[in-house]
Amino acid sequence: MKIINLVFQFLMSISLIAIFLYWSIAFDSAFEADRACHSDLSSYLVETERYGCDHDTETHQWILYKNLDVSEAEIIKRFRYKFL
C-alpha cells in the first residue's frame, strides 16, 4: 500500500509540474503573442521569400510561417498564449 501511495504522489507531482510549466511558459495574452510574432517577422523579411504571422484560434497561438508555392506553408515558430 505504501508503494502505491508513493507512485501516486510521484505521478501527481509530475502532473502539477507539467501544468505549472505549461502555464508559465506561454504569453499572458493574444496581443503579446501577436506582438512577439510580428517582431520576429521583421527579422525574417526577405524579398524573395514570403513570411507571415497567422492567428490559430483552435490551438490559441500565433504562428510565424514561410509560404511555399509548391507545398504547404512551413511553420517556423509558434507563439502560444494563455487562454482562460
Phi, psi and omega per residue, in radians:
M1 nan -0.620 3.127
K2 -1.165 -0.610 3.133
I3 -1.165 -0.742 3.126
I4 -1.097 -0.746 3.110
N5 -1.102 -0.711 3.125
L6 -1.133 -0.767 3.113
V7 -1.104 -0.756 3.123
F8 -1.067 -0.779 3.118
Q9 -1.113 -0.674 3.107
F10 -1.117 -0.810 3.139
L11 -1.133 -0.679 3.093
M12 -1.136 -0.689 3.120
S13 -1.119 -0.783 3.108
I14 -1.080 -0.739 3.128
S15 -1.091 -0.784 3.141
L16 -1.147 -0.664 3.088
I17 -1.141 -0.741 3.125
A18 -1.097 -0.751 3.119
I19 -1.126 -0.751 3.113
F20 -1.056 -0.799 3.129
L21 -1.132 -0.681 3.127
Y22 -1.037 -0.755 -3.100
W23 -1.423 -0.489 -3.081
S24 -1.442 -0.404 -3.099
I25 -1.451 -0.479 -3.055
A26 -1.281 2.777 3.020
F27 -1.229 2.699 -3.090
D28 -1.267 -0.496 -3.106
S29 -2.570 2.889 3.101
A30 -1.134 -0.574 3.122
F31 -1.092 -0.768 3.116
E32 -1.124 -0.703 3.110
A33 -1.141 -0.696 3.099
D34 -1.094 -0.778 -3.137
R35 -1.107 -0.717 3.124
A36 -1.164 -0.687 3.128
C37 -1.108 -0.827 -3.121
H38 -1.238 -0.462 3.047
S39 -1.179 -0.795 3.078
D40 -1.179 -0.558 3.138
L41 -1.052 -0.650 -3.120
S42 -1.101 -0.480 3.115
S43 -1.441 -0.279 -3.138
Y44 -1.680 -0.141 -3.050
L45 -1.146 2.049 3.082
V46 -2.327 2.416 -3.037
E47 -1.097 -0.526 -3.055
T48 -1.469 -0.252 -3.087
E49 -2.171 2.647 -3.112
R50 -1.866 2.070 3.097
Y51 -2.026 2.767 3.099
G52 -2.891 2.951 3.060
C53 -2.047 2.414 3.140
D54 -2.405 2.547 -3.129
H55 -1.684 2.138 3.076
D56 -1.800 1.862 -3.060
T57 -1.335 -0.392 -3.136
E58 -1.256 -0.684 -3.104
T59 -1.796 0.016 3.098
H60 0.985 1.048 3.109
Q61 -2.705 2.726 2.969
W62 -1.727 2.483 -3.062
I63 -2.143 2.212 3.008
L64 -1.608 2.127 -3.029
Y65 -2.326 2.837 3.044
K66 -2.020 2.107 -3.100
N67 -1.422 2.107 3.119
L68 -1.876 2.331 -3.091
D69 -1.241 -0.618 -3.023
V70 -1.564 -0.292 -3.117
S71 -2.552 -3.013 3.134
E72 -1.136 2.791 3.133
A73 -1.140 2.559 3.112
E74 -1.670 2.175 3.132
I75 -1.420 2.170 -3.124
I76 -1.627 -0.809 -3.090
K77 -2.695 2.568 3.101
R78 -1.980 2.447 3.121
F79 -2.104 1.622 -3.088
R80 -1.453 2.454 3.087
Y81 -2.186 2.783 -3.101
K82 -1.268 2.380 3.088
F83 -2.167 2.114 -3.087
L84 1.356 nan nan
